[in-house]
Amino acid sequence: MTEVEADPKVPIIRIIRDFQATPERLLRAHTDPKLFAQWIGPNSMRTRIDHWDARTGGSFRFVSIRDDVEAGFRGSFHEIRPDRIVQTFTYEGDPDGVALETLCFEDLGNGRTRLRTQMLVDSFEGRDAWLRSGMEVGMEDGYTKLERMLTNGTV
């Protein structure tokens, strides 16, 4: 189960999810474009990677597709380390709405990892728009697909 919390004092969304996987495997699932495209987003959409340079200083662009409707997302990888990723994330439908995301991979031992994600946006309105966008459904669907991939050995 994924926990999503909106901070009442700053425009931050915090997301926590535990996985039966090592931090290395979760990092790979987030940085390998072929793997990422298989799990990201809601079940009703597919993902096309247009550009992917997963390294500190690199960038990305992917498109989520449902029927004939496409939604683009882009960002920059500010830092990639074994225990965390710091990146910007922008939905191209709202190009001024840049989120700063920090993903931390916390080793819980026994092959389990807690993924802690923090999304900082520029306003409470922006934060609330993200929450209303359906991101929780897409995240839950995506993390369920990721768990299947971890279980069946795809990652």
MOVENCOR-V97533 format. One record per residue. N is the residue number from 1. SS is DSSP state (H for helix, E for strand, - for the rest). PSI is psi in radians with two decimals (none if undefined). OMEGA is omega in radians with two decimals (* if undefined). Layout:
{{N/SS/PSI/OMEGA} {N/SS/PSI/OMEGA}}
//
This chain:
{{1/-/2.43/-3.13} {2/-/2.29/3.06} {3/E/2.27/3.10} {4/E/2.26/-3.10} {5/E/2.30/3.02} {6/E/2.12/3.14} {7/-/2.26/-3.10} {8/-/-0.26/-3.03} {9/-/-0.44/3.11} {10/-/2.67/-3.08} {11/-/1.23/-3.09} {12/E/2.46/2.95} {13/E/2.24/3.08} {14/E/2.36/-3.10} {15/E/2.32/3.13} {16/E/2.35/3.07} {17/E/2.36/3.06} {18/E/2.47/3.14} {19/E/2.58/3.02} {20/-/1.39/-3.12} {21/-/2.77/3.08} {22/-/2.78/3.05} {23/H/-0.64/-3.13} {24/H/-0.75/-3.14} {25/H/-0.71/3.11} {26/H/-0.70/3.08} {27/H/-0.77/3.12} {28/H/-0.75/3.13} {29/H/-0.48/-3.14} {30/H/-0.29/-3.05} {31/H/-0.31/3.10} {32/-/2.04/-3.02} {33/H/-0.60/3.13} {34/H/-0.70/3.10} {35/H/-0.81/-3.11} {36/H/-0.79/-3.11} {37/H/-0.43/-3.12} {38/H/-0.46/-3.03} {39/H/-0.37/-3.02} {40/-/2.42/2.98} {41/-/3.09/-3.09} {42/-/2.75/-3.13} {43/-/-0.47/-3.07} {44/-/-0.02/-3.09} {45/-/2.74/2.99} {46/E/2.85/-3.04} {47/E/2.37/3.03} {48/E/2.24/3.08} {49/E/2.11/3.09} {50/E/-0.62/-3.13} {51/E/2.38/-3.12} {52/E/1.97/3.11} {53/-/1.37/-3.02} {54/-/1.49/3.06} {55/-/2.80/3.07} {56/-/2.14/-3.09} {57/-/-0.06/-3.13} {58/-/-3.08/-3.12} {59/E/3.01/-3.14} {60/E/2.78/2.92} {61/E/2.27/3.04} {62/E/2.81/-3.10} {63/E/2.25/3.03} {64/E/2.34/-3.01} {65/E/2.27/3.02} {66/E/2.06/-3.05} {67/-/-2.11/3.14} {68/-/0.17/-3.09} {69/E/2.26/3.13} {70/E/2.48/3.06} {71/E/2.11/-3.11} {72/E/2.56/3.09} {73/E/2.47/3.14} {74/E/2.89/3.11} {75/E/-3.08/3.13} {76/E/2.45/3.03} {77/E/1.87/-3.14} {78/E/-0.60/3.12} {79/E/2.33/3.00} {80/E/2.09/3.09} {81/E/2.93/3.12} {82/-/-0.46/-3.08} {83/-/-0.05/-3.14} {84/E/2.77/3.03} {85/E/2.32/3.00} {86/E/2.18/-3.07} {87/E/2.77/2.93} {88/E/2.74/-3.10} {89/E/2.15/-3.12} {90/E/2.27/2.95} {91/E/2.15/-3.03} {92/H/-0.31/3.03} {93/H/-0.29/3.08} {94/H/1.27/-3.00} {95/-/-0.32/3.09} {96/-/-0.19/-3.08} {97/-/1.34/-3.12} {98/E/2.22/3.06} {99/E/2.46/3.00} {100/E/2.02/-3.09} {101/E/2.40/2.99} {102/E/2.10/3.10} {103/E/2.12/3.14} {104/E/2.31/3.14} {105/E/1.79/-3.06} {106/E/1.99/-3.14} {107/E/2.03/3.14} {108/E/-0.05/-3.08} {109/E/2.90/3.12} {110/-/0.61/3.08} {111/-/0.35/3.14} {112/E/2.56/3.14} {113/E/2.41/3.02} {114/E/2.16/3.05} {115/E/2.08/3.08} {116/E/2.10/3.13} {117/E/2.40/3.06} {118/E/2.20/3.09} {119/E/2.00/3.08} {120/E/2.18/3.09} {121/-/3.03/-2.98} {122/-/-0.13/-3.13} {123/-/2.83/3.05} {124/H/-0.61/3.10} {125/H/-0.75/3.10} {126/H/-0.76/3.10} {127/H/-0.81/-3.11} {128/H/-0.57/3.07} {129/H/-0.72/3.07} {130/H/-0.80/-3.11} {131/H/-0.62/3.12} {132/H/-0.25/-3.01} {133/-/-0.19/-3.03} {134/-/0.18/-3.10} {135/H/-0.56/-3.13} {136/H/-0.69/3.10} {137/H/-0.83/3.12} {138/H/-0.68/3.13} {139/H/-0.79/-3.13} {140/H/-0.80/3.08} {141/H/-0.81/-3.11} {142/H/-0.80/-3.13} {143/H/-0.54/3.05} {144/H/-0.74/3.06} {145/H/-0.73/3.13} {146/H/-0.75/3.10} {147/H/-0.71/3.08} {148/H/-0.76/3.13} {149/H/-0.65/3.10} {150/H/-0.69/-3.12} {151/H/-0.72/-3.07} {152/H/0.03/3.05} {153/-/0.13/3.08} {154/-/-0.61/3.10} {155/-/none/*}}
//
